[in-house]
Amino acid sequence: MADPTYTPPEVWSSDTESGGRFANINRPTSGAREDKALPSGNNPFQLHSLATPNGVKATIMLEELLEKGHTGAEYDAYTVNIGEGEQFSSGFVAINPNSKIPALIDASGDKPFRVFESGAILVHLAEKFGEFLPSDPAGRAEVLSWVFWQVGTGPFIGGGFGHFYAYAPEKYEYPINRYAMETKRIFDVADKQLGKTRFLAGDEYTIADIANFPWLAPFVFGVIYNEAKTFLSIDEYKNVARWVHEINARPAVKRGRIVNKVWGDDEATQMRERHSAADFEGKKLG
């Protein structure tokens, strides 16, 4: 059945009544909605996030740096409940005017400063610690290309396919087909590349993998957007599956995936705040 025809008005106005999930917090304006300071710890980095695919990029990166022995990468992680609009507090807007998680404060030097947007956080930490980003021009260009490939494709997967397939108040054929096609194309790009190389940018694990893993892995595991794994025939992408399972076995990835996770039936798989390695004691890192 064809979708009902929609004729846009001459001038658009916000309609929160038909906005679907998150309609209660979505507005066409930016800026703080409440005056509330952010909590702060004593570690060199202060992360304010949630264990969404974008948020997990930052926690995996920090845990990978700690796994390599970079004690200067110790961090405090605080949950920002985006479903409740906590990203619109004055404290959070001060470190990310775009009100999206994750946002990081680098307090390792004399003057703390903010880093926002997950791709920027990965590049900043890679350069600061000299890890997961090659120094040679060709290798660096390849890694950054795959990082920003993810930055560009992620909205098609989440705000496109995920929204219209799982979150929109009504199912419409055109947008679901449009974004299902694009999501499958994205998986095909990754699958073809991973048929030639062990990791996305070559034979070494880099921030290219850290950026892309949190978005592609949930489809392989079947834990995102309802029945998306079946709907999109994700099992077709054998090389992506091989890569996902290899990365998921890394200890730092197992830790990073549960930081700022506050949902699920088992509290042992959740961690509202993280302040030291001791916080992982008694947690399930499957």
LOTORLUM-417845 format. One record per residue: residue in one letter; x, y, z of N, C-alpha, C, O in turn. Coordinates in steps of 0.02 Angstrom, whole numbers, padded with zeros to 5 digits, always signed. Layout:
BEGIN
AXYZXYZXYZXYZ...
# end
This chain:
BEGIN
M+00042-00060+00000+00000+00000+00000+00044+00062+00000+00092+00066+00038A+00028+00109-00041+00067+00171-00044+00055+00213+00018+00001+00211+00048D+00105+00252+00037+00098+00296+00095+00050+00352+00078+00047+00374+00020P+00012+00377+00127-00030+00436+00115+00013+00495+00093+00069+00504+00117T-00013+00534+00050+00023+00592+00025+00025+00647+00078-00026+00663+00109Y+00083+00676+00086+00091+00732+00132+00110+00794+00092+00158+00793+00054T+00073+00846+00101+00089+00909+00068+00119+00956+00120+00083+00978+00165P+00183+00972+00114+00214+01016+00163+00181+01085+00163+00162+01110+00111P+00174+01115+00222+00147+01183+00225+00198+01233+00197+00256+01216+00188E+00175+01293+00185+00222+01344+00160+00277+01358+00210+00334+01369+00190V+00260+01359+00274+00309+01370+00327+00303+01314+00378+00248+01303+00405W+00357+01280+00391+00356+01223+00437+00350+01246+00509+00376+01299+00527S+00316+01207+00550+00314+01219+00622+00318+01152+00658+00299+01100+00630S+00342+01153+00719+00353+01091+00757+00287+01059+00778+00241+01093+00799D+00284+00993+00771+00225+00955+00791+00248+00897+00834+00261+00842+00808T+00252+00907+00900+00276+00855+00944+00226+00798+00953+00244+00745+00978E+00164+00809+00934+00113+00758+00942+00126+00697+00898+00106+00641+00915S+00159+00707+00841+00170+00651+00795+00244+00635+00787+00264+00608+00736G+00283+00652+00836+00355+00643+00831+00383+00576+00849+00443+00564+00840G+00341+00531+00875+00366+00464+00893+00408+00466+00956+00404+00512+00996R+00450+00414+00964+00493+00410+01022+00540+00471+01025+00565+00493+00973F+00551+00497+01083+00592+00556+01097+00557+00621+01078+00588+00674+01082A+00494+00618+01058+00458+00679+01039+00453+00727+01098+00449+00788+01089N+00453+00700+01159+00446+00742+01218+00507+00786+01231+00502+00836+01267I+00564+00769+01201+00624+00809+01213+00649+00844+01150+00690+00890+01154N+00626+00822+01091+00650+00853+01029+00618+00921+01017+00558+00929+01022R+00660+00969+01003+00638+01037+00987+00682+01065+00932+00738+01042+00923P+00658+01113+00894+00698+01142+00840+00745+01197+00864+00769+01237+00824T+00759+01198+00929+00804+01249+00957+00858+01215+00998+00851+01158+01020S+00913+01250+01009+00969+01225+01049+00974+01263+01114+00936+01310+01126G+01022+01244+01155+01034+01280+01217+01007+01245+01279+00971+01195+01274A+01026+01271+01337+01007+01240+01400+00933+01251+01416+00905+01304+01400R+00903+01202+01448+00834+01206+01470+00828+01206+01546+00775+01221+01573E+00882+01190+01579+00882+01193+01652+00952+01209+01676+01001+01193+01643D+00956+01241+01733+01020+01260+01762+01043+01204+01808+01017+01196+01863K+01092+01165+01786+01116+01108+01825+01189+01095+01808+01207+01085+01750A+01231+01094+01860+01302+01082+01850+01315+01007+01840+01276+00965+01863L+01370+00992+01807+01390+00922+01798+01431+00898+01857+01468+00937+01887P+01425+00833+01874+01470+00805+01925+01540+00801+01898+01551+00802+01838S+01588+00797+01943+01658+00794+01922+01699+00753+01970+01689+00756+02031G+01746+00714+01943+01789+00673+01984+01861+00698+01982+01874+00755+01963N+01907+00655+02003+01977+00675+02009+02023+00648+01955+02083+00661+01956N+01996+00610+01908+02036+00580+01855+02053+00631+01800+02020+00683+01795P+02103+00616+01759+02123+00663+01706+02068+00677+01655+02068+00730+01623F+02021+00629+01646+01968+00639+01597+01900+00631+01630+01890+00587+01673Q+01854+00673+01610+01786+00672+01635+01740+00659+01576+01734+00701+01531L+01707+00602+01575+01664+00583+01520+01591+00586+01542+01573+00561+01594H+01550+00618+01501+01478+00623+01514+01443+00592+01453+01446+00618+01398S+01410+00534+01465+01390+00494+01408+01334+00446+01425+01305+00450+01479L+01320+00402+01379+01272+00348+01386+01296+00293+01339+01327+00307+01288A+01281+00230+01356+01308+00174+01318+01269+00160+01253+01251+00103+01239T+01257+00212+01215+01231+00206+01148+01289+00190+01102+01347+00192+01124P+01277+00174+01038+01334+00162+00993+01385+00220+00992+01445+00207+00992N+01362+00282+00992+01410+00337+00993+01446+00343+01060+01505+00357+01062G+01410+00332+01114+01441+00337+01180+01492+00283+01191+01544+00296+01223V+01479+00224+01167+01525+00167+01177+01592+00178+01142+01642+00150+01163K+01593+00217+01089+01657+00231+01056+01706+00260+01107+01764+00238+01109A+01684+00308+01147+01729+00342+01193+01752+00296+01249+01811+00296+01267T+01706+00256+01277+01726+00213+01333+01771+00156+01310+01817+00137+01346I+01758+00129+01251+01804+00078+01224+01873+00107+01214+01923+00076+01232M+01877+00167+01186+01942+00198+01174+01980+00208+01239+02039+00192+01244L+01947+00235+01289+01980+00247+01353+02002+00181+01386+02057+00177+01413E+01960+00130+01382+01979+00066+01411+02036+00033+01371+02079+00000+01401E+02038+00043+01306+02093+00016+01266+02159+00050+01285+02211+00017+01288L+02157+00115+01297+02217+00151+01317+02242+00126+01385+02302+00117+01396L+02195+00116+01431+02214+00090+01497+02241+00019+01491+02288+00000+01526E+02212-00021+01447+02236-00089+01435+02309-00089+01411+02346-00135+01426K+02327-00038+01374+02396-00032+01349+02443-00002+01401+02503+00007+01387G+02418+00014+01459+02461+00039+01513+02465+00114+01519+02507+00140+01556H+02422+00150+01484+02422+00224+01488+02381+00245+01549+02321+00259+01543T+02414+00249+01605+02378+00268+01667+02350+00339+01663+02304+00357+01699G+02379+00380+01619+02355+00448+01611+02287+00452+01577+02258+00506+01571A+02261+00394+01555+02195+00392+01523+02140+00375+01573+02083+00363+01553E+02156+00374+01638+02104+00360+01687+02047+00411+01681+02059+00470+01668Y+01987+00387+01692+01930+00432+01681+01873+00418+01730+01865+00363+01756D+01835+00470+01741+01771+00465+01776+01716+00468+01722+01718+00512+01679A+01668+00422+01726+01614+00422+01677+01548+00431+01713+01533+00396+01761Y+01509+00478+01690+01444+00493+01719+01390+00484+01666+01398+00505+01609T+01334+00454+01686+01280+00441+01639+01239+00505+01626+01223+00542+01672V+01225+00516+01563+01180+00569+01542+01118+00535+01512+01122+00505+01458N+01063+00540+01546+01001+00507+01523+00968+00549+01470+00932+00597+01485I+00981+00532+01406+00955+00572+01352+00879+00565+01345+00846+00609+01317G+00851+00510+01369+00778+00502+01366+00742+00549+01412+00684+00566+01401E+00777+00572+01465+00748+00619+01512+00770+00691+01499+00752+00737+01536G+00808+00701+01446+00828+00769+01427+00887+00797+01467+00896+00857+01468E+00927+00754+01499+00982+00779+01540+01037+00812+01497+01079+00848+01524Q+01037+00799+01432+01086+00829+01388+01072+00903+01376+01111+00938+01343F+01016+00927+01403+00999+00998+01395+01011+01038+01459+00987+01094+01465S+01047+01009+01506+01065+01047+01566+01119+01098+01548+01155+01089+01499S+01123+01151+01587+01173+01203+01573+01244+01175+01575+01287+01196+01536G+01256+01129+01621+01323+01100+01627+01342+01061+01565+01398+01066+01541F+01294+01021+01539+01311+00981+01480+01316+01024+01418+01361+01014+01377V+01271+01072+01410+01274+01116+01351+01340+01154+01350+01365+01171+01296A+01369+01168+01408+01433+01203+01411+01490+01162+01381+01539+01190+01357I+01484+01095+01383+01537+01053+01354+01517+01024+01287+01559+00997+01251N+01454+01030+01269+01432+01013+01201+01371+01055+01182+01315+01038+01202P+01381+01108+01145+01325+01151+01127+01274+01116+01082+01219+01141+01072N+01293+01058+01055+01248+01019+01013+01205+00971+01054+01161+00938+01026S+01216+00967+01119+01176+00925+01164+01171+00853+01142+01117+00823+01145K+01227+00824+01122+01230+00753+01104+01286+00720+01144+01338+00750+01156I+01274+00658+01163+01328+00621+01197+01370+00586+01143+01345+00571+01089P+01434+00572+01159+01470+00586+01220+01503+00655+01218+01512+00684+01165A+01521+00680+01277+01561+00740+01282+01614+00728+01335+01602+00696+01386L+01674+00753+01322+01732+00739+01364+01765+00803+01387+01770+00851+01349I+01788+00804+01449+01830+00858+01474+01900+00829+01484+01909+00782+01522D+01948+00858+01450+02018+00839+01459+02047+00884+01513+02062+00943+01501A+02054+00856+01572+02080+00894+01629+02151+00872+01647+02173+00880+01703S+02186+00844+01597+02252+00816+01610+02306+00870+01613+02361+00856+01638G+02293+00930+01590+02342+00983+01591+02324+01039+01639+02282+01031+01684D+02355+01095+01629+02344+01152+01673+02275+01182+01664+02245+01208+01712K+02249+01180+01604+02185+01211+01589+02138+01160+01556+02149+01141+01499P+02086+01137+01591+02040+01089+01562+02005+01118+01500+01992+01178+01496F+01990+01074+01453+01953+01095+01393+01907+01039+01371+01917+00981+01388R+01857+01058+01331+01806+01011+01309+01825+00981+01242+01859+01011+01201V+01800+00919+01231+01803+00887+01166+01735+00855+01156+01715+00812+01195F+01698+00875+01104+01633+00845+01092+01630+00817+01021+01669+00837+00978E+01583+00772+01010+01574+00730+00951+01621+00670+00956+01682+00677+00966S+01593+00611+00948+01629+00549+00961+01690+00541+00917+01742+00516+00939G+01685+00561+00853+01743+00556+00809+01800+00600+00831+01858+00580+00829A+01784+00661+00853+01835+00707+00878+01868+00679+00941+01929+00687+00950I+01829+00648+00984+01857+00619+01045+01906+00563+01028+01960+00560+01058L+01889+00520+00981+01934+00466+00961+01999+00493+00934+02053+00470+00953V+01995+00542+00889+02056+00570+00859+02098+00605+00912+02159+00598+00913H+02065+00643+00956+02102+00679+01009+02140+00630+01053+02199+00641+01067L+02108+00578+01076+02141+00530+01121+02195+00491+01084+02248+00477+01113A+02183+00473+01021+02233+00437+00982+02296+00479+00974+02352+00453+00982E+02287+00542+00959+02345+00586+00951+02380+00600+01017+02441+00604+01020K+02341+00608+01069+02370+00624+01135+02415+00568+01161+02468+00581+01190F+02393+00506+01151+02429+00449+01178+02469+00411+01126+02505+00364+01143G+02464+00431+01063+02503+00397+01011+02484+00326+01000+02526+00283+00988E+02419+00311+01003+02395+00243+00995+02336+00240+00946+02297+00288+00940F+02331+00184+00911+02274+00168+00868+02265+00216+00809+02211+00218+00779L+02317+00253+00792+02316+00297+00734+02387+00300+00707+02431+00329+00739P+02400+00271+00648+02468+00269+00621+02497+00339+00611+02461+00387+00600S+02563+00343+00614+02596+00407+00604+02615+00419+00531+02623+00476+00510D+02621+00365+00492+02638+00374+00421+02578+00403+00384+02521+00384+00399P+02589+00447+00336+02533+00482+00303+02482+00436+00271+02422+00448+00277A+02505+00384+00237+02458+00340+00202+02414+00302+00252+02354+00297+00244G+02446+00275+00304+02409+00237+00354+02361+00281+00393+02305+00261+00407R+02384+00342+00410+02341+00389+00446+02281+00408+00404+02225+00412+00429A+02292+00421+00340+02237+00440+00295+02185+00385+00289+02125+00398+00288E+02209+00322+00286+02163+00266+00280+02120+00259+00342+02059+00249+00338V+02151+00265+00400+02114+00260+00463+02063+00317+00469+02004+00304+00485L+02084+00378+00457+02039+00434+00464+01982+00431+00413+01926+00453+00427S+01996+00403+00355+01943+00395+00305+01888+00350+00331+01829+00364+00321W+01907+00295+00364+01857+00249+00390+01822+00277+00452+01764+00262+00464V+01858+00317+00491+01826+00349+00549+01771+00396+00524+01715+00394+00550F+01787+00437+00476+01738+00486+00453+01686+00456+00406+01633+00484+00395W+01702+00398+00378+01651+00358+00344+01596+00340+00394+01536+00346+00379Q+01616+00319+00453+01567+00303+00505+01528+00365+00527+01467+00362+00535V+01563+00420+00537+01529+00481+00557+01476+00500+00506+01422+00525+00524G+01490+00489+00442+01443+00506+00390+01387+00456+00381+01331+00475+00363T+01401+00392+00393+01350+00340+00382+01306+00327+00443+01249+00304+00435G+01331+00341+00503+01293+00327+00564+01223+00356+00564+01176+00321+00584P+01214+00419+00544+01147+00447+00545+01097+00411+00499+01038+00410+00513F+01121+00381+00445+01076+00343+00401+01052+00280+00437+00995+00259+00429I+01097+00250+00477+01078+00190+00514+01031+00207+00571+00979+00175+00580G+01050+00257+00612+01012+00272+00672+00952+00317+00660+00895+00297+00668G+00966+00379+00640+00912+00426+00629+00870+00410+00569+00813+00433+00564G+00897+00370+00522+00860+00349+00464+00825+00283+00475+00765+00281+00490F+00862+00228+00466+00831+00162+00472+00802+00150+00542+00743+00131+00548G+00842+00160+00593+00819+00145+00661+00756+00183+00679+00710+00155+00709H+00754+00247+00662+00695+00287+00680+00632+00262+00644+00582+00249+00676F+00636+00257+00578+00575+00240+00541+00554+00167+00550+00494+00151+00546Y+00602+00122+00561+00585+00051+00569+00562+00036+00640+00517-00004+00650A+00593+00067+00691+00580+00048+00760+00545+00101+00802+00507+00083+00847Y+00556+00165+00788+00533+00217+00834+00476+00261+00809+00440+00290+00849A+00467+00266+00744+00415+00310+00718+00346+00286+00741+00336+00225+00747P+00299+00331+00753+00234+00310+00777+00194+00271+00726+00148+00233+00745E+00210+00278+00662+00176+00240+00610+00228+00213+00561+00280+00245+00551K+00214+00156+00531+00260+00126+00483+00243+00150+00412+00186+00143+00389Y+00292+00178+00379+00283+00199+00310+00333+00164+00265+00392+00159+00281E+00309+00139+00210+00350+00098+00166+00410+00136+00137+00466+00110+00137Y+00398+00196+00112+00451+00231+00078+00513+00243+00122+00567+00222+00103P+00507+00276+00181+00568+00288+00220+00600+00224+00246+00661+00220+00250I+00560+00173+00263+00590+00110+00286+00630+00078+00230+00686+00055+00241N+00602+00076+00170+00638+00047+00114+00700+00088+00097+00753+00061+00083R+00693+00154+00099+00749+00198+00082+00808+00187+00129+00865+00180+00106Y+00795+00184+00194+00850+00178+00242+00872+00106+00252+00929+00094+00272A+00828+00058+00241+00849-00012+00242+00899-00025+00186+00950-00058+00196M+00885+00002+00127+00931-00005+00071+00999+00026+00087+01050-00004+00073E+00998+00086+00116+01061+00119+00132+01099+00083+00187+01160+00077+00184T+01063+00057+00237+01097+00020+00291+01129-00043+00264+01185-00060+00283K+01094-00079+00220+01124-00138+00189+01184-00120+00145+01233-00158+00142R+01180-00065+00110+01236-00043+00070+01297-00029+00114+01354-00046+00096I+01285+00003+00172+01339+00017+00219+01371-00048+00243+01432-00054+00245F+01330-00096+00261+01357-00161+00282+01396-00194+00225+01447-00226+00237D+01373-00186+00164+01408-00216+00108+01476-00184+00096+01524-00218+00080V+01480-00118+00105+01545-00084+00100+01594-00113+00151+01651-00129+00135A+01571-00118+00214+01614-00145+00267+01632-00218+00253+01689-00239+00264D+01584-00257+00230+01595-00328+00219+01647-00339+00164+01690-00382+00170K+01643-00301+00111+01692-00307+00056+01762-00287+00080+01811-00320+00063Q+01766-00233+00119+01831-00212+00145+01860-00265+00191+01920-00280+00187L+01819-00292+00235+01842-00342+00283+01855-00410+00251+01883-00455+00283G+01835-00418+00189+01854-00476+00150+01926-00472+00125+01955-00522+00105K+01954-00411+00127+02022-00399+00103+02071-00387+00160+02131-00401+00153T+02047-00361+00216+02091-00343+00272+02063-00370+00337+02002-00380+00344R+02107-00382+00385+02085-00407+00450+02042-00356+00486+01989-00372+00514F+02065-00293+00486+02027-00238+00516+02009-00188+00462+02032-00195+00405L+01970-00139+00478+01943-00096+00425+01997-00058+00387+01992-00050+00326A+02048-00035+00422+02100+00006+00389+02163-00034+00373+02214-00004+00355G+02160-00099+00381+02219-00140+00367+02226-00197+00416+02176-00225+00439D+02288-00215+00432+02299-00272+00476+02305-00253+00549+02313-00296+00592E+02302-00188+00565+02308-00165+00634+02241-00137+00658+02204-00105+00621Y+02227-00150+00721+02168-00125+00755+02178-00050+00768+02228-00031+00797T+02130-00009+00748+02137+00064+00753+02071+00096+00775+02022+00062+00788I+02073+00163+00778+02011+00198+00794+01958+00191+00740+01900+00205+00752A+01978+00169+00681+01928+00154+00629+01882+00097+00653+01822+00100+00641D+01911+00048+00685+01872-00009+00711+01832+00013+00773+01774-00007+00781I+01863+00053+00815+01829+00076+00876+01768+00119+00857+01717+00116+00892A+01774+00157+00804+01718+00200+00783+01661+00159+00754+01602+00173+00767N+01677+00108+00714+01625+00072+00677+01595+00013+00716+01537-00004+00706F+01634-00019+00759+01610-00078+00795+01545-00066+00833+01499-00107+00827P+01538-00012+00872+01476-00004+00911+01413+00004+00869+01358-00008+00894W+01420+00024+00806+01362+00031+00763+01345-00034+00726+01287-00049+00717L+01396-00071+00706+01383-00132+00667+01371-00193+00711+01332-00237+00693A+01405-00197+00768+01399-00256+00811+01329-00270+00836+01308-00328+00835P+01290-00219+00857+01223-00235+00882+01178-00269+00830+01133-00307+00849F+01188-00255+00767+01150-00289+00715+01170-00362+00710+01127-00406+00702V+01235-00375+00715+01259-00444+00714+01233-00483+00773+01215-00542+00766F+01231-00452+00831+01206-00484+00892+01130-00485+00896+01101-00520+00938G+01097-00446+00854+01024-00444+00854+00995-00409+00915+00943-00430+00941V+01028-00355+00937+01005-00321+00999+00988-00248+00986+00989-00208+01033I+00973-00230+00924+00957-00161+00909+00898-00157+00861+00893-00198+00815Y+00855-00109+00871+00799-00095+00827+00755-00156+00815+00739-00174+00758N+00734-00187+00869+00686-00243+00867+00712-00300+00824+00763-00330+00840E+00677-00316+00769+00696-00374+00727+00739-00353+00668+00736-00384+00615A+00779-00301+00677+00819-00275+00621+00867-00327+00592+00878-00328+00532K+00896-00369+00634+00943-00419+00609+00910-00464+00557+00940-00478+00505T+00850-00487+00571+00814-00530+00524+00790-00490+00464+00798-00511+00407F+00761-00431+00477+00734-00390+00423+00787-00372+00371+00772-00371+00311L+00848-00359+00394+00902-00338+00349+00947-00396+00327+00996-00385+00292S+00930-00457+00347+00971-00516+00329+01045-00505+00346+01089-00514+00304I+01058-00484+00407+01126-00467+00427+01173-00527+00425+01234-00518+00417D+01147-00587+00431+01190-00646+00427+01225-00654+00360+01271-00694+00353E+01203-00616+00310+01236-00618+00245+01308-00591+00248+01349-00608+00206Y+01321-00549+00296+01385-00513+00298+01435-00550+00342+01448-00532+00399K+01463-00603+00313+01506-00649+00351+01571-00616+00375+01594-00629+00430N+01599-00573+00334+01662-00540+00353+01651-00491+00410+01693-00484+00454V+01594-00456+00409+01577-00411+00464+01569-00451+00528+01592-00430+00581A+01536-00509+00524+01525-00551+00583+01592-00574+00612+01602-00573+00673R+01638-00596+00568+01704-00618+00592+01739-00562+00629+01768-00574+00682W+01738-00502+00601+01770-00444+00630+01737-00424+00696+01772-00409+00745V+01671-00425+00699+01634-00408+00760+01653-00455+00816+01667-00432+00872H+01654-00519+00804+01669-00567+00857+01742-00561+00881+01756-00571+00940E+01787-00546+00835+01857-00538+00856+01865-00476+00901+01899-00479+00952I+01834-00422+00882+01839-00361+00922+01803-00369+00989+01827-00346+01040N+01746-00401+00987+01707-00409+01049+01743-00451+01101+01727-00446+01161A+01792-00491+01080+01830-00533+01127+01884-00493+01164+01913-00518+01212R+01898-00432+01143+01949-00392+01175+01926-00371+01244+01870-00346+01252P+01968-00380+01296+01948-00362+01364+01926-00289+01371+01877-00275+01406A+01961-00243+01339+01943-00172+01345+01875-00158+01314+01838-00116+01338V+01859-00194+01260+01794-00185+01228+01739-00211+01274+01686-00179+01280K+01751-00267+01305+01701-00294+01352+01687-00245+01408+01630-00236+01429R+01740-00214+01433+01729-00164+01486+01695-00102+01460+01647-00077+01489G+01719-00077+01404+01692-00015+01377+01618-00019+01360+01583+00032+01363R+01594-00078+01341+01525-00084+01320+01475-00078+01377+01416-00064+01365I+01497-00087+01440+01448-00083+01494+01452-00017+01533+01408-00002+01573V+01504+00023+01520+01509+00088+01554+01451+00133+01531+01439+00140+01471N+01418+00163+01578+01359+00207+01566+01300+00168+01536+01256+00198+01505K+01299+00103+01546+01241+00063+01526+01194+00058+01586+01215+00037+01640V+01132+00078+01576+01085+00082+01632+01019+00046+01616+00968+00062+01646W+01021-00001+01570+00960-00037+01552+00975-00112+01551+01033-00133+01552G+00922-00152+01548+00930-00225+01548+00905-00254+01613+00898-00219+01663D+00893-00319+01612+00867-00354+01671+00920-00370+01723+00904-00381+01781D+00983-00372+01702+01037-00394+01746+01080-00333+01765+01114-00305+01722E+01078-00314+01828+01117-00257+01850+01192-00269+01845+01231-00221+01845A+01213-00331+01841+01284-00347+01836+01312-00329+01767+01373-00328+01757T+01268-00313+01720+01290-00291+01654+01283-00216+01645+01289-00190+01590Q+01271-00181+01701+01261-00109+01698+01314-00072+01740+01342-00101+01787M+01328-00010+01723+01374+00031+01762+01356+00104+01752+01375+00135+01703R+01319+00132+01799+01296+00201+01793+01355+00249+01794+01357+00296+01754E+01403+00237+01838+01462+00279+01842+01524+00235+01843+01522+00178+01866R+01579+00261+01818+01642+00225+01820+01696+00274+01844+01703+00329+01817H+01735+00253+01895+01787+00296+01921+01855+00262+01925+01906+00296+01928S+01856+00196+01925+01919+00159+01925+01907+00088+01902+01850+00067+01894A+01961+00051+01891+01956-00018+01869+01918-00061+01920+01888-00111+01901A+01919-00041+01983+01885-00079+02036+01810-00081+02025+01777-00126+02051D+01784-00035+01987+01711-00033+01975+01687-00092+01934+01627-00107+01934F+01732-00126+01900+01713-00183+01858+01709-00248+01898+01686-00299+01872E+01731-00247+01961+01728-00307+02002+01656-00329+02012+01613-00289+02032G+01642-00392+01997+01575-00419+02005+01531-00407+01945+01473-00428+01945K+01557-00373+01893+01516-00360+01833+01523-00417+01783+01573-00452+01782K+01472-00426+01743+01473-00476+01690+01498-00442+01626+01467-00395+01601L+01553-00467+01600+01583-00438+01541+01578-00487+01482+01629-00503+01451G+01518-00510+01467+01509-00559+01414+01515-00530+01346+01509-00565+01296
# end
